């Protein structure tokens, strides 16, 4: 499952409408080892209340094996915020910076127009402050210079600054998804398959097609990353090492960042208690300087200490080539035109995945190989007793095309305009009264 490898960071956005019932489409989105947007699951909701979000998050958490993400990025919704705090108490919740910036245009049109000084200064305040006190100082100065101290919306933003300003989130991993870019990308991706006129049955079928396209795109990039040549000069030993480790897109990202290292210079060095302190200045702006303290025992520095390879503890497995090497492509053949899903096929896919992991580990030594085979024989005998089917019977059934009918789980799709009224009274205007959380359940897909 994609979530197993890349579920450390999740974006969640309900601003997209994909069906004729105008029901919020709620995709759980992530980013893979190629920095491509991928899907972990989705739901169609009746409303966007805290109760509904709490039900959805609990259901999704159960579907992913009870493993919450390290961080989650959402829009600014109070109901969503409360549900995340309840269901994912240890997950870092961050707001889309893109949504915040979009609101600047709407809320502060009198000062936030194209090429305005306020706009440029606010951008620097948000993105180019590297200490919390620097951000707060610049913010207060901006408010005073533009006579915005009494603006209630800006006061509210400042109160929740830890949830959206980059300097407050530098210690949390977000896989580069610090804006709504990935979520917006996944939404526009579905535009080619579903529209606001799609009914629920059409949505599920087209959603599967969209997922197949996402999988194909990842497979294509797997091939490109493994076989396409990267341009590296002979003397760039560190980049030569990086190209063997990272995928093509991550390598390009690293190379771009690495080139900026040479735009700075080390002005002075102080040593003491096993630590080294460097004062680093920008060659373009002498006023831009940073004090960097390093643990000299861990060799966590490159240019200064002439290190030609990235140390192993710096390399995140999620960015490596073949980070998804144990992934089993199970989207094809599991969902059929009749809307039924084969649980047996899902179990088989999962077992193959786990067995492959174990086999890769056992293949490293002859001793482990022998243990693997002996354990497989013992496991075979135990499972044969439980299943009460012999290998000969299974082969005979396949030869005669009379294999045992796999158990199936139907996807129940109801017209929400009917299901939401079932068992509830209507008011005098004919509108449905408030419904319970179970009425909100429409469809939840997990990948």
C-alpha positions in Angstrom: 0.0 0.0 0.0 1.2 3.5 -0.8 0.4 4.7 2.7 2.9 2.1 4.1 5.8 3.9 2.3 4.7 7.5 2.0 2.0 8.0 4.7 4.2 10.1 7.0 2.8 13.3 5.5 -0.9 13.7 4.4 -2.8 16.6 2.9 -6.6 16.8 3.2 -8.8 19.2 1.4 -12.6 19.3 1.0 -12.9 22.3 -1.3 -13.4 20.1 -4.4 -16.8 19.2 -5.8 -17.0 16.3 -8.2 -20.7 15.1 -8.3 -24.2 16.4 -9.1 -25.1 16.2 -5.5 -22.5 18.9 -4.6 -21.1 16.6 -1.9 -17.6 17.5 -0.7 -14.9 15.2 -2.2 -12.4 14.5 0.6 -9.2 13.0 -0.7 -6.3 11.9 1.5 -3.3 12.9 -0.6 0.5 12.3 -0.2 3.7 12.5 -2.2 5.7 9.5 -3.3 9.5 9.1 -3.8 9.3 11.0 -7.1 7.6 14.0 -5.4 4.4 13.1 -7.3 0.9 13.5 -5.8 -0.6 10.1 -4.9 -3.9 9.0 -3.3 -4.2 7.2 0.0 -8.0 7.2 0.0 -11.1 9.4 -0.3 -14.6 9.9 0.9 -17.8 11.7 -0.2 -19.4 13.5 2.7 -22.9 14.9 3.4 -21.6 17.9 5.4 -18.4 19.4 6.9 -19.2 19.3 10.6 -16.7 18.2 13.3 -18.8 15.0 13.9 -18.6 14.0 10.3 -14.8 14.7 10.1 -14.2 12.7 13.3 -16.1 9.7 11.9 -14.1 10.0 8.6 -10.7 10.2 10.3 -11.5 7.3 12.6 -12.7 5.2 9.7 -9.6 6.1 7.6 -7.3 5.4 10.6 -8.8 2.0 10.9 -8.4 1.3 7.2 -4.7 2.2 7.3 -3.9 -0.2 10.2 -4.1 2.3 13.0 -1.0 4.3 11.9 -1.6 8.1 12.1 0.6 10.4 9.9 3.5 12.4 11.3 1.9 15.6 9.9 -1.2 16.6 8.1 -1.9 19.8 6.1 -5.5 21.1 5.7 -7.4 24.3 5.0 -8.6 26.5 7.8 -11.7 24.7 9.1 -12.6 24.7 12.7 -14.6 21.4 12.5 -11.6 19.8 10.8 -9.2 21.2 13.4 -11.2 19.8 16.3 -11.6 16.3 14.7 -7.8 16.1 14.0 -7.0 17.1 17.5 -9.3 14.3 18.8 -8.3 11.5 16.4 -4.7 12.4 15.6 -3.5 14.0 18.9 0.2 13.4 18.2 0.1 14.5 14.5 1.4 17.9 13.6 -1.4 19.9 12.0 -0.5 22.6 9.6 -2.6 24.9 7.4 -2.2 25.4 3.7 0.0 28.5 3.3 -1.6 29.0 -0.2 -5.1 29.3 1.3 -3.8 31.9 3.8 -2.2 34.0 1.1 -5.3 33.8 -1.1 -7.3 35.3 1.8 -4.8 38.2 2.0 -6.1 39.3 -1.4 -9.7 39.1 -0.4 -9.4 40.6 3.1 -6.8 43.3 2.5 -7.5 44.5 -1.0 -6.9 48.1 0.0 -3.2 47.4 0.7 -2.5 43.9 -0.8 -2.5 44.7 -4.5 0.0 43.8 -7.2 3.5 45.3 -6.7 2.5 46.9 -3.4 5.2 47.4 -0.8 3.0 45.8 1.8 2.7 42.6 -0.3 6.5 42.4 -0.8 7.2 43.1 2.9 4.6 40.5 4.0 6.2 37.9 1.7 9.6 38.5 3.3 8.1 38.4 6.8 6.5 35.0 6.2 9.1 33.3 4.1 12.4 35.0 4.9 12.5 35.0 8.7 14.5 32.2 10.3 13.8 33.0 13.9 10.5 33.3 15.7 11.3 36.6 17.3 12.3 38.0 13.9 9.0 37.1 12.4 7.0 38.6 15.3 9.1 41.8 15.2 8.6 42.2 11.4 4.9 41.4 11.7 4.3 44.1 14.4 6.3 46.6 12.4 4.1 45.9 9.3 0.9 46.3 11.3 2.1 49.7 12.6 3.4 51.0 9.3 0.1 50.2 7.5 -2.2 51.1 10.4 -3.6 47.5 10.7 -3.2 47.0 14.4 -6.9 46.8 14.9 -7.6 44.5 12.0 -9.5 41.5 13.6 -8.6 39.0 10.8 -4.9 39.7 11.0 -5.0 39.5 14.8 -6.6 36.1 14.4 -4.0 35.0 12.0 -1.2 36.1 14.3 -2.8 34.2 17.2 -2.6 30.9 15.2 0.8 31.7 13.6 2.3 28.4 14.8 -0.1 26.5 12.5 0.9 28.3 9.2 4.1 30.3 9.4 7.1 28.3 8.1 9.5 29.3 10.9 7.3 27.6 13.5 7.3 24.4 11.5 10.9 23.9 10.6 11.3 21.1 13.0 8.5 18.9 11.4 8.9 16.9 8.2 6.4 17.9 5.5 8.0 16.2 2.4 8.0 19.5 0.6 4.2 19.9 0.8 4.3 23.2 2.5 1.6 24.7 0.3 -1.6 23.5 -1.3 0.3 22.6 -4.5 0.1 18.9 -4.2 -3.6 18.9 -3.2 -4.5 21.3 -5.9 -2.6 19.1 -8.3 -4.5 16.0 -7.3 -7.8 17.8 -7.6 -7.0 19.1 -11.1 -5.9 15.5 -12.0 -9.4 14.2 -11.3 -10.9 16.9 -13.5 -10.2 14.8 -16.5 -12.4 12.0 -15.1 -15.2 13.3 -13.0 -17.4 16.4 -13.2 -20.0 18.1 -11.2 -22.7 16.1 -13.1 -21.3 12.7 -12.2 -23.5 10.5 -10.1 -22.1 8.3 -7.4 -21.8 5.1 -9.5 -20.0 7.0 -12.3 -17.8 8.6 -9.7 -16.5 5.3 -8.3 -15.8 3.9 -11.8 -14.0 7.0 -13.0 -12.2 7.3 -9.7 -10.7 3.9 -10.3 -9.6 5.0 -13.7 -7.9 8.0 -12.3 -6.1 5.9 -9.8 -4.8 3.6 -12.5 -3.4 6.7 -14.3 -1.7 7.7 -11.1 -0.1 4.3 -10.7 1.0 4.3 -14.4 2.6 7.7 -13.9 4.5 6.4 -10.9 5.6 3.3 -12.9 6.8 5.5 -15.8 8.9 7.6 -13.4 10.3 4.5 -11.7 11.7 3.5 -15.1 12.9 7.0 -15.9 14.6 7.3 -12.5 16.4 4.0 -12.9 17.6 4.4 -16.5 17.8 8.1 -17.4 21.3 9.6 -17.2 22.0 12.5 -14.8 24.4 15.2 -15.8 27.2 15.3 -13.1 30.7 16.7 -13.6 33.6 14.4 -12.8 34.8 16.3 -9.8 31.4 16.5 -8.2 31.9 13.4 -6.0 29.0 14.1 -3.6 26.5 14.5 -6.5 27.8 11.2 -8.0 26.9 9.5 -4.8 23.5 11.2 -4.6 22.5 10.1 -8.1 22.9 6.5 -7.1 20.8 7.0 -4.0 17.9 9.3 -4.8 15.2 9.2 -7.5 15.6 11.5 -10.5 13.3 14.2 -9.2 14.7 14.2 -5.7 18.3 14.3 -7.1 17.4 17.4 -9.2 15.9 19.0 -6.1 19.1 18.2 -4.1 21.3 19.5 -6.9 19.5 22.8 -7.1 19.8 23.3 -3.3 23.4 22.1 -3.3 24.4 24.8 -5.9 23.2 27.5 -3.5 25.8 26.3 -0.9 28.5 28.2 -2.9 26.6 31.4 -2.6 27.7 31.6 1.0 31.0 31.8 2.8 32.2 30.8 6.3 33.6 33.9 8.0 34.7 32.5 11.4 34.9 29.3 13.3 34.7 28.6 17.1 35.4 25.3 18.7 34.5 24.0 22.2 33.0 21.0 24.0 33.0 18.8 20.9 31.0 21.4 18.9 32.0 23.6 16.0 30.2 27.0 15.4 30.3 28.6 12.0 29.2 32.1 11.0 27.9 31.8 7.5 27.2 34.8 5.4 25.6 35.3 2.0 27.9 36.6 -0.7 25.1 38.6 -2.2 23.8 40.2 1.1 26.4 40.7 3.8 23.6 41.4 6.3 22.2 37.9 5.8 24.1 35.7 8.1 23.6 32.5 10.2 25.3 30.9 13.1 25.5 27.2 12.6 26.5 24.9 15.4 27.6 21.3 14.5 28.4 18.2 16.5 31.9 17.4 15.3 31.6 13.8 16.5 28.9 13.0 14.0 30.6 14.6 11.0 27.4 16.4 10.1 29.0 18.8 7.7 30.1 18.5 4.1 32.0 21.2 2.4 34.0 22.3 5.4 35.1 18.8 6.3 35.5 17.7 2.6 32.9 14.9 2.8 32.1 13.3 -0.6 29.1 11.1 0.4 25.9 11.8 2.3 26.0 10.0 5.6 23.4 7.2 6.0 21.4 8.9 8.8 20.7 11.8 6.5 19.1 9.7 3.8 15.3 9.2 4.2 14.2 5.8 2.8 11.1 7.4 1.3 13.3 9.4 -1.2 15.4 6.5 -2.3 15.2 4.8 -5.7 13.0 1.7 -5.5 11.5 3.0 -2.2 8.3 1.2 -3.3 10.1 -2.0 -4.4 7.7 -4.2 -2.4 4.6 -2.6 -3.8 2.2 -5.0 -5.4 0.1 -3.5 -8.2 -3.3 -4.6 -7.2 -5.6 -2.0 -8.7 -6.1 -3.9 -11.9 -8.5 -6.9 -11.7 -9.8 -6.2 -8.1 -12.7 -4.0 -9.0 -14.9 -5.2 -11.8 -17.7 -3.7 -13.9 -20.3 -5.2 -11.5 -19.0 -3.1 -8.7 -17.7 -6.1 -6.6 -14.4 -6.3 -4.9 -12.5 -9.6 -4.4 -11.4 -9.9 -0.8 -9.4 -13.0 -1.7 -7.4 -11.1 -4.2 -6.7 -8.3 -1.7 -5.5 -10.9 0.8 -3.3 -12.6 -1.8 -1.8 -9.2 -2.7 -1.0 -8.4 0.9 0.5 -11.9 1.6 2.7 -11.7 -1.5 3.9 -8.3 -0.4 4.9 -9.5 3.1 6.4 -12.7 1.7 8.5 -10.8 -0.7 9.9 -8.6 2.1 10.8 -11.7 4.1 12.4 -13.4 1.1 14.6 -10.4 0.3 15.8 -10.5 3.8 16.4 -14.2 3.9 18.3 -14.2 0.6 21.2 -12.3 2.1 22.7 -15.5 3.7 22.5 -19.2 3.3 21.6 -19.6 7.0 18.6 -17.2 6.7 17.6 -19.0 3.5 17.4 -22.4 5.2 15.4 -20.9 8.1 13.0 -19.3 5.6 12.4 -22.6 3.8 11.9 -24.6 7.0 9.5 -22.0 8.4 7.6 -22.0 5.1 7.1 -25.8 5.3 5.8 -25.5 8.8 3.5 -22.6 7.8 2.3 -24.6 4.8 1.2 -27.5 7.0 -0.6 -25.3 9.5 -2.5 -23.4 6.8 -3.4 -26.6 5.0 -5.1 -27.9 8.2 -7.1 -24.6 8.5 -8.1 -24.4 4.9 -8.9 -28.1 4.7 -8.0 -28.0 1.0 -5.1 -30.0 -0.4 -2.7 -28.7 -3.0 -3.9 -31.4 -5.4 -7.5 -30.2 -5.0 -6.6 -26.6 -5.7 -4.7 -27.5 -8.8 -7.5 -29.7 -10.0 -10.0 -26.9 -9.5 -7.9 -24.5 -11.5 -7.5 -27.0 -14.4 -11.2 -27.6 -14.5 -12.0 -23.9 -14.1 -14.0 -24.7 -11.0 -12.1 -22.7 -8.5 -13.7 -21.9 -5.2 -15.8 -18.7 -5.5 -13.9 -16.0 -3.6 -15.8 -14.1 -1.0 -16.9 -10.6 -2.2 -17.7 -7.3 -0.6 -20.1 -5.1 -2.4 -19.7 -1.4 -2.5 -23.1 0.0 -1.5 -24.0 3.1 -3.4 -27.2 4.9 -2.5 -28.7 8.1 -3.8 -27.8 10.6 -1.0 -31.0 12.5 -1.6 -32.9 9.4 -0.6 -30.6 8.0 2.1 -30.3 11.3 4.0 -34.1 11.4 4.5 -34.5 7.8 5.5 -35.9 7.5 9.0 -36.0 11.3 9.6 -38.7 13.9 9.7 -38.8 16.9 7.5 -39.6 20.4 8.4 -42.4 22.5 7.0 -40.3 23.5 4.0 -39.6 19.9 3.1 -35.9 20.0 4.1 -34.3 17.1 5.8 -33.6 17.5 9.5 -30.2 17.0 11.1 -28.9 13.5 10.5 -26.7 11.1 12.4 -23.0 10.4 11.5 -23.8 7.0 10.1 -26.1 8.7 7.5 -23.1 10.6 6.2 -21.2 7.4 5.1 -21.1 7.2 1.4 -17.9 5.7 0.2 -14.3 5.4 1.5 -11.6 4.0 -0.6 -8.1 3.3 0.7 -4.9 2.7 -1.2 
